[in-house]
Amino acid sequence: MSSGRLPGRRSAGQHSFLADLRAVLAERNFRRLFATRLISQAGDGMFTAGLGAYVFFNATTFPDPGAAAAAFAVLYLPYSLVGPFAGVFIDRWQRRQILVWSAVIRSGFVALAAFFIASGTLGLPLYLAALAVLGVNRFFLSALSAALPRVVADDKLVMANSVAPTSGTIVAFAGGLIGLGVHRLTGGGPGGSAAVMAAAGACYLVAGLAALRMARGLLGPDAGGNAELAARRQTGPQELRDLPRSHARAGRDQHPPGRVLAILTRRERSQPERRFEHLPVAAREGVRRLRAPLRGRCYIDCLASLILGKLLSGEEDL
């Protein structure tokens, strides 16, 4: 008996994560970018495990609320300090070069952090090195996200945006578990944490090498985009200077918000049948259908609008 479903169609429930992953992995350039992400985020997991093992499971410092607070600040500050500005640079620099050089720079800072850990240092130098690693990592992850539209077809972009970060998170978690295993196998303590850091630095270097497999201009931005940004930089100051005059002109041409609200509330009192005239036709019809059961609520809203309009407009009598 036929179910009435076309043989070549899948229902929405049959679209699984693995099916989407198989679809986007068919793109060769996506596979290269995806490999770069996975290797790097495995290193992120190891780095977090090494830093956490040293800060939170060090017999000489645990339990130390100050060290714990500093460690959490180091982990989350890059999202606030670097994240808002990362997009400015990844739209100006070659994204493949960002991936390569950020991997190299991170490996250098990880090596510095591993040295501090091996020497038993716990304080500002270690936290600055870790903050540098995570700050550069924000550029790396932002460049990965910005490069996705360049390596997949338009009809697969939503799937790529879904599976790539999810897979990276899974691999980062697995990297953290591997890091804890390395920490245990190397005897634990500062030496074990330094070994985990060294493994994370190696992952970053391999991620940089994986990024080199992509063409330099593949991930953008286009030269035309840079020209447009240059033109905006030249016209931007004049637009900023014209902004106060534009606001003043708009203020002369339009009613201030308080007066508009006062006009609406005056109409509500004098012409109740036109109370919804300012709404689109479809919205007015929907409101009229709900008017009877919500009559009391409408009266309360009108009273609040009346009071607020009077305060904002400065009129003595509405």
N, C-alpha and C positions, 0 to 999 in steps of 0.2 A: 504494500500500500504506500502510495507516494505521500511524503510529508509536506509537499508544496514548496520545498526549498530548492533553489537552483543548485545543480551539482558543483558548480565552480565557486560558489559563494560560501564564505564562512560567517557564522554569527559573531556578534560583538564579543561574546564571552570566550570565543576561541582565539582571540588575539592575546597571546601570552607573551611574557617577557622573552622567553627563548625564541619564539617566532620572530619577534621584532629584532632580536639580536642577530639571528640568522639573516634577516633581510638587509640590515645595514652592513654586516660583515662581507656582503657581496661586493662592496665598494673597496677597491684596492687602497686608495688613499685614506679612507676611513680606517682600514686595518692598521696602517702605519701610525696614524694619529692615536688610535685606540691603544696600540701597544705602548706608545710613549706615555700615555696616561696611566696605564696599569702598572708599568714598571716604576714610575715616579711615585704613585700613591702607595705601592708596596713599601717604598722607602719612607714615605710619610708615616706609615704605621710603625715601622721599625724605629724611626726617630722618636716618635711619641712614647713608644715602649721603653726605649733606652733612657730618655729624659725622666719619665715617670718612675722607672725603677730606681734611678739614682736619687731623685728628690724625695719620693714617698717611702721607699723601702731601704733607705740608708740608715744603718743603726746609729750613726753619729748625729743625724739631724732629725730623725723621726721619733716622736711626733713634734713638729715645729710649725705652728700655724702661720708664722711669717713666711717660711719657705713654701708652704702650700699655696698661700695667697699669691706670692710672686710667680710661682709656676703657672697658676691658672691665668694670671694677667699676661704672662708671656704667650700662652696658648691662644688667647682671645684678642689681644691688642691689635694684631695685624688686620683683623677683619674691620676694625674701626679706623686704624691709621692709614692703611695701605689700600684697602678695598675700594673706597670712594674715588681714589685717584688712578687706579689701575687702568680703567677704560680710556683715560686721556692718552696714555702712552701706547697702549696696544693698538690704537687707531692711527698712530704715527710711525711706529717702528715695525719692521718686518716681523711677523709673528713667529715664523720659524726660527729666526735669530733670537727672539725672546725665549723660546723653549730651550734652545741650545745653551745660551749664555746663562740663563737662570739656573739650569742644571749644573753647570760648571761652578757658578758662584755658590750655590747651595752646598755642593760637595766640599768646597773650601771652608765654608763656615761650619759645616758638620765636623770636618777634621779638627778645626779649632776647638769646638765644643768637646770633642772626644779627648783632646789633650787636656782641657781643664778638668774633665771628669777623671781621667786617669791620674792626674796629680792631686785629686781630692779637693778641688776648688768648688765651693758652693757659694755663690754670691753674684755680684753685679757682672763680672766678666762672662760667666757662664750664661746668665740670663740675656745679656746683650747678644751673644753669639746665637743663642736659640731664637731670639726675637728676629735677628737678621735672616736666619734660615726660613722661618715661617713668613716673614714679610716678603721675601723673594718668591716664596711659594705661592703667594696670592697672585703675583704677576703671571706665574706659570699656569695656574688654574684658569685665570681669566683669559689668557691667550688661547688655551685649549677650547674654552667655550666659544670664543669669538671665531675660532677657525672652523668649527663644525659645519657651517653652511657652505664652506669651500670644498668639502670632501664628500658630501652626500648630495643626492638629488633632492629637489625641493619637496617631493612627495614622501621622502624618508626623513626629513629634518626633525619632525616631532618625535619619531621613534628614536633617532640618534640622541636627541636631547634627553630622552628618558633613560635609555639603557646605558649611556656612557657614564654619567655621574653615579648611577646606581651601582654599576660594575666597579667603578673606582672606589666607592665606599666599601664594598664587599672585600676587595683586594686589600684596601688599607687595614681593615679589621684582621684579615688573614696575615698581613705583614706584621701587625702588632703581636699576634700569637707566635709567629716565627721568631720575632725579636725576643719575646719572653723565653722561648726555648733556647735561643742562642745565649741569652743571659744566664740561664741555668747551666747549660753545658760548659760554659767558660768559667764557671766557679762563682758567679754572682759578684756582688760588691762593685766597687768602682771599675775594676778591670772588666767585669762582664758588661757593664753599661757602656764602657768605651768600645768594646767589641761590637755591641749592637749598633752604636753610632757609626762605626767604620763600615758595617754592612749597609746601613742606610746611605752613607756617602757613595758607596759602590753602586747602589741602585740608581742614584741620581746621575752618575756618570753614564751608566748604561742607557738611561732615558734620554740623555743628551745625544748619545750616539744614534739612538733610534730616530730622533728628530732629524738628524742629518740625512736620513734616507729620503726625506721629502725635498722637493725642489724649493729653492730659496723663496720664490715669489708665489708658491702655491697657496699659502694660507692667508695672503693679503697683508696689509690693505693695498688696494689698487693705487696706482700713481694718480689717477683722476681724483680719488678721494683725498689724497694729500694736497692736490692743487685746490680743491674746494675748501679744505681746512685753512690753507694759507690765505685764500680770499676772505674767509670769515674773520681771520685774525686782523686783516687790514680794515674791514668795514665794521668790526665789532666796536672799537672805541667811539666812532661817530654815532652808532646806534645807541650806545649808552648815554652819550651827551644829549641825544634827541629824546630820550625816554621821559624826562620830566615834562617837556613840552607836550608830548603825546598824552601823558596822563592828564595834564591840565586841559587839553582840548577835549578829551573824553569826558572830563567832569563837567565842562560847559554844555556838551551835547546831550548828556544823559541826566536823569534824575538820580540823586544820591539814594542809596539803599533804604534809608529811613523814610524818605518821602514816598518811594514806590510802595513800601509796606503800608504807609499811612493811607495812600490812595486806595489800595486793595481793601483795607479794613473799612474805609468810609463807604466803598461800594457794597461791602458785606452788610453794613447797617441800612443803607438807603435803598439798595436794589438787590435783595436776596436772590432774585431769580437770575441775576447775572454773576453770581458768586464764582462760577467756574469758567467764565468766559475767557480768561487768560490761559486756560489749559488747552492742549491739542484736542481735536474732536474725539479721538478714541479714548483719551484719558477722561474727558468730560462724561462720556457715556458710561465708563466704568465707575466714575465717582457718583453719578446720579443713581446707579443701581444699588450702590452701597449707602446712599444718603439716609434712607429710612432707618436701618438698624444702627447707624452710627450718628444719628442726629445729635445726641447728647455730647458725644465726643467732638463733633464739629463745632458746637457752641462753645465748648471749652477752648478749642484751638482758636476760634475767632476772638474770644476774650483775651487770650494770651497775645495774639497778633495785635490787637488794639492797643494793649498796654505797651508792648515792645515798639510798635510803630510810633507811638507818641513820644517815647523816650528817645528814639533815634532821630526823629524828625525835628524835635524841638518845638513842635506846634503846641499852642496852649489848648486848642480845641480841635479835635479831629472832625 
